[in-house]
Amino acid sequence: MHKIILTEFSNRIALEMGLRIIELAQERHQRIAVEVSRLNHSVFLYVDDHLAAEKIHWLKRKANLTRLFEESSLQCRLDCEARGMSLQQRFGLDNQEYALKGGAIPIFVENAGMVGTVAVSGLTDVEDHQIIVDALADVLN
């Protein structure tokens, strides 16, 4: 899953997404940080007690990349790796504002376009991406 496509998206749906991701992480004994944004503002933010507060910065940097390219941050990383280039080399982007790591997925509403992002940090970047996919698979179907 590189994009989440919904018929509608609200703060309540963002809350349900965030809670489901945390629930799955707890079932797996994983410690994560999660942010779900809607219309470029955070509507759900959680950082596990055992994680450093700087995880918030990682969430923002991953989400910034996803907002810019309207694609998952993992897909962006894979695309850059395939070309052997960094964000700085390819696009002139600042590493302080953008993270070329998996863990953020864009949220689209049919016939409206991209309306938000969901981001996770705390695991490997592939695991950050996958927990979003796993947690939301049953919510979105």
C-alpha positions as CSV (number, residue, x, y, z in Angstrom):
1,M,0.0,0.0,0.0
2,H,1.5,3.2,-1.1
3,K,-1.6,5.3,-0.8
4,I,-4.8,5.2,1.3
5,I,-7.9,6.0,-0.7
6,L,-11.1,6.7,1.1
7,T,-14.6,8.0,0.3
8,E,-14.4,10.4,3.2
9,F,-11.9,11.5,5.8
10,S,-12.7,13.1,9.1
11,N,-11.0,13.8,12.5
12,R,-12.9,10.8,13.8
13,I,-11.5,8.5,11.1
14,A,-8.0,9.9,11.9
15,L,-8.5,9.0,15.5
16,E,-9.7,5.5,14.7
17,M,-6.6,5.0,12.4
18,G,-4.2,6.2,15.0
19,L,-5.8,4.0,17.8
20,R,-5.7,0.9,15.6
21,I,-2.0,1.4,14.8
22,I,-1.2,1.8,18.5
23,E,-3.3,-1.2,19.3
24,L,-1.5,-3.4,16.8
25,A,1.9,-2.1,18.0
26,Q,1.0,-3.0,21.6
27,E,-0.2,-6.5,20.5
28,R,3.3,-6.9,18.9
29,H,5.1,-5.4,21.9
30,Q,6.5,-2.6,19.7
31,R,7.1,0.9,20.8
32,I,6.1,3.5,18.2
33,A,5.2,7.1,17.6
34,V,2.2,7.9,15.3
35,E,0.8,11.0,13.7
36,V,-2.3,11.3,11.5
37,S,-2.7,14.6,9.8
38,R,-5.7,16.1,8.0
39,L,-5.5,19.2,5.8
40,N,-1.8,19.7,6.9
41,H,-2.5,19.8,10.7
42,S,-2.0,17.1,13.2
43,V,-5.3,15.6,14.5
44,F,-3.7,12.5,16.2
45,L,-0.3,12.3,17.8
46,Y,1.1,9.6,20.1
47,V,4.6,8.9,21.3
48,D,5.2,5.8,23.4
49,D,6.5,6.5,26.9
50,H,9.7,4.7,26.2
51,L,10.6,6.7,23.0
52,A,12.5,9.9,22.8
53,A,10.4,13.0,22.1
54,E,12.6,13.6,19.0
55,K,10.4,10.9,17.3
56,I,8.0,13.8,16.6
57,H,10.6,15.3,14.3
58,W,11.0,12.0,12.5
59,L,7.2,11.8,12.0
60,K,7.1,15.4,10.6
61,R,10.1,14.8,8.2
62,K,8.6,11.6,6.8
63,A,5.1,13.2,6.4
64,N,6.7,16.2,4.7
65,L,8.2,13.9,2.1
66,T,4.9,12.2,1.6
67,R,3.0,15.5,1.2
68,L,5.5,16.8,-1.3
69,F,5.4,13.7,-3.6
70,E,1.9,12.4,-2.7
71,E,3.5,8.9,-2.4
72,S,4.6,6.8,0.5
73,S,8.0,7.8,2.0
74,L,9.1,4.1,1.5
75,Q,8.3,4.3,-2.2
76,C,10.3,7.6,-2.4
77,R,13.2,6.0,-0.7
78,L,13.1,3.0,-3.1
79,D,12.9,5.3,-6.1
80,C,15.9,7.3,-5.0
81,E,17.9,4.2,-4.2
82,A,17.2,2.8,-7.6
83,R,18.6,6.0,-9.1
84,G,21.6,6.1,-6.7
85,M,20.7,9.6,-5.5
86,S,19.9,11.4,-2.2
87,L,17.1,13.9,-1.7
88,Q,19.7,16.6,-1.7
89,Q,21.2,15.5,-5.0
90,R,17.9,14.7,-6.8
91,F,15.7,17.5,-5.5
92,G,17.8,19.9,-3.4
93,L,15.7,19.1,-0.3
94,D,17.0,19.8,3.2
95,N,17.5,16.6,5.3
96,Q,16.4,18.6,8.4
97,E,12.9,19.0,6.8
98,Y,12.6,15.7,4.8
99,A,13.4,12.1,5.8
100,L,14.1,9.6,3.1
101,K,12.8,6.8,5.2
102,G,9.7,4.6,5.1
103,G,6.9,5.1,7.5
104,A,4.5,7.7,6.0
105,I,1.6,7.1,3.7
106,P,-0.6,9.7,2.0
107,I,-4.4,9.7,2.5
108,F,-6.6,10.5,-0.4
109,V,-10.3,11.1,-0.7
110,E,-11.9,10.0,-4.0
111,N,-12.5,12.9,-6.3
112,A,-10.8,15.3,-3.9
113,G,-7.1,14.4,-3.9
114,M,-4.7,14.1,-1.0
115,V,-6.1,15.3,2.3
116,G,-3.7,13.9,4.9
117,T,-1.0,11.6,6.0
118,V,-0.4,8.8,8.5
119,A,3.2,8.4,9.8
120,V,4.9,6.0,12.2
121,S,8.4,6.0,13.7
122,G,10.2,3.8,16.2
123,L,10.9,0.6,14.2
124,T,12.9,0.1,11.0
125,D,11.5,2.2,8.2
126,V,10.1,-0.9,6.4
127,E,8.4,-2.0,9.7
128,D,7.1,1.5,10.2
129,H,5.5,1.4,6.8
130,Q,4.2,-2.2,7.3
131,I,2.5,-1.6,10.6
132,I,0.4,1.1,9.0
133,V,-0.5,-1.3,6.2
134,D,-1.3,-4.1,8.6
135,A,-3.3,-2.0,11.1
136,L,-5.4,-0.3,8.5
137,A,-6.0,-3.3,6.2
138,D,-9.0,-4.4,8.2
139,V,-10.2,-0.8,8.9
140,L,-10.2,0.1,5.2
141,N,-11.9,-3.0,4.0
